[in-house]
Amino acid sequence: MLRFMPVGDSMTIGSAGEHTWRYRLWQHLRTSYDGPFTFVGPRETLYDKEADAPTSLDYAEPRFPRAHLAGWGEGWLHMAPLIGEAVRTCRPDVLLVSLGLIDLGFYTNAEQTAENVRTFVAEARAAAPRIRMVLLPVIPNIRAELDAPFAEQVERFNVLLAKAVADLDEPRSPILPASPPRPYDIHADTYDGTHPNESGEHRIAKAFAGAMWEAWGFGQAYGAETE
């Protein structure tokens, strides 16, 4: 049984009433991956905007493995201290990580965020030395269109993330850099300039699926949902 753990921020946890890219990837893998698999993690809920808390189980499609380690407003800064225990407890084989936007927006600059990436990787490997990871670059949001210094930090962090992947990748615990979803239009693939709508969910799922298919032969190329 191959165990995937989605790790991320608001774009990964999703909010009440959404499918999430986690569901889109599960749907893809169940028809393309030749073997048993599941999603694991210490959390299952969606974010409830009315309650301002991650308390909802109101998925648009609830019948899939909903486990994850994602949080609304959480980033590398928040997940680095949590990942070791989550890996020890839930025993994932592959971490699917989409983090960084919230860090750069509110907590840390590009260099500090990149250091938290390295801490995250070290903590995950301390818990499971052969764990695999797929790391998605930060997808610039509407703020990056309006705030040039923020856009520069996003670009700088993505360069540092690629360098961290190159530095830290090793045969027994490979790290894949997922390609940014392309095309990805924040005016067409999100509902508010940041959070993915249906097409955005498919594009993010495709980025993870494509990386795993090309590097490890997991599943196959994503379908026509994003064409």
Disulfide bonds with the S-S distance in Angstrom:
none
